[in-house]
């Protein structure tokens, strides 16, 4: 707190000045002691002043014995994954009680480099929420990627002292860390003292995990089972418990915490990648809290995971709690077990709705028109099969991991989709290199058509899946015409699309229109046979990410992922 604010707060404490806001009859959630304190709560200069049975406020609110909870914190998320502009996402998520967002803009960075990072910072400047970023560490994610830009250690240095840059974003290149490669450690060393270093550790364990921890990695959001999460927590790595649109990890990890009765201080909540329609329907970090409570976790423990645990790990000393001097970010809920957010306050000011988030800066033209490919013909998806077994990408329901399944198909000059075996392809779209990787996937389920999307982590080339080459080509060419988006083709015709002209990742339409279009496209995808236990678009977008086990498709071909990173395989 600066001196000017402190002097105002001090005058209220001394009784010489009336508080800006006084909340009467509160049940205050104390995350330090796990108590509920019944009292009045005073706010001045955007900070909590005291709780007391007395006090006066220029504005007074009778909370009527409801619960006052610290504002929730999302420990790791990507604005780009919502497919709406950052301020539109904030307008929805803040109303669900999330007042602090720690964003990794590596999706934008992989398309547009530093300009993409600056876009996220500019769009969230002066918004009525706390928006921090971590600096993308692996752009590109691996040496095999064909993305739109690169960020070097030198590029990062000017951001190291930025007040809203907390550190280094998810470090994906495990081989570079474990081997102590100079290029990687130049980045780690920029942020090694007074910053956070986020990890990306889906499969490391044992000695290799210890090497990763020794390199200074502070967090990880890729735990899908409690055994792996516990191993990381024991090494001091903060486990960010993810509940996204495709990856659902809260249930397994929360059950593990409760069953083992371990201290939960090394656990936080995050959303990572969540579509806007899911946030509207089921919530944001408040949804993580509700799931935890429904599993039997004590509400105050779930709230600690959603607030103070994250604030402590990320060095946000002014956030995450209700106590004198802390920033007055809080929510009012009627019942801790139901955890329905009724009102939201940021810096002591109530957030009324989307009108509070309007008037953000325009997107620079330089971040548009990023799809650069020549017309695609069906023969580009030709996939010869011989007598040898073929590696098939097997999709895991409710997760973003895949399995590597060896299948022996009948030899052919060009594999034709049948049953649950569909053709999947990744098309390079940044520099018109002409690269098209083709493989076979199962567990998706589409019939009589194809789905293509220009959101494909993390290089964001075009990924397409379908049951015939012609519809796949139509879908990719429509993505090119739109300069990014989601496209569904059925029986040779474009059914509908969602244009994503900002970097091929983000719509320039308002949230409601995007949500309605995504819902329409999602319903059509399920109607065309996509399995209900996967998200049609986020699941597809992750099938190209060569840092998540076990198989992925990139423009260079099929990739197998092990402890030491990705390797191209022949079939």
Protein Blocks (a to p, Z undefined) as FASTA:
>chain_A
ZZklmmmmmmmmnopaccfbdcehiacddfknopacddddddeehiafbdcfbdcdfbdc
deklpacddddddfbdcfklnopafklmmmmmmmnopabdcddfklmmmmnommlmmmmm
mmmgoiacdddddddfbdcfbfkbccfbdcdfklmmmmmmgcklgbdcddfblmlmmnop
aklmmmmmmmmmmmccddddfkbgcjllmmmmmnopabdckbfbfklmmmmmmnopacdd
dddfklccklmmmmmmmmnopafklgccdekiacfklmmmnopflmmmmmmmmnopafkl
mmmmmmmmmmmmnopakgoiacehiacdddddfblklopafbdceehiacfbjmlmgoia
cddfklgokbccddddfklmgccddfbdcddddddehiabdcdddddddddfbdcdehjb
ccdddddfklonopacddddehkopahiadddfbdcfklpacdddfbfklmmmmmmmmmm
nopaadddeehiafbdcddfegolaccbdfklmmmmmmmmmmmmmmnopafkbcfklmmm
mmmcckbcfbdcdfkbccdddfkopaddfZZ
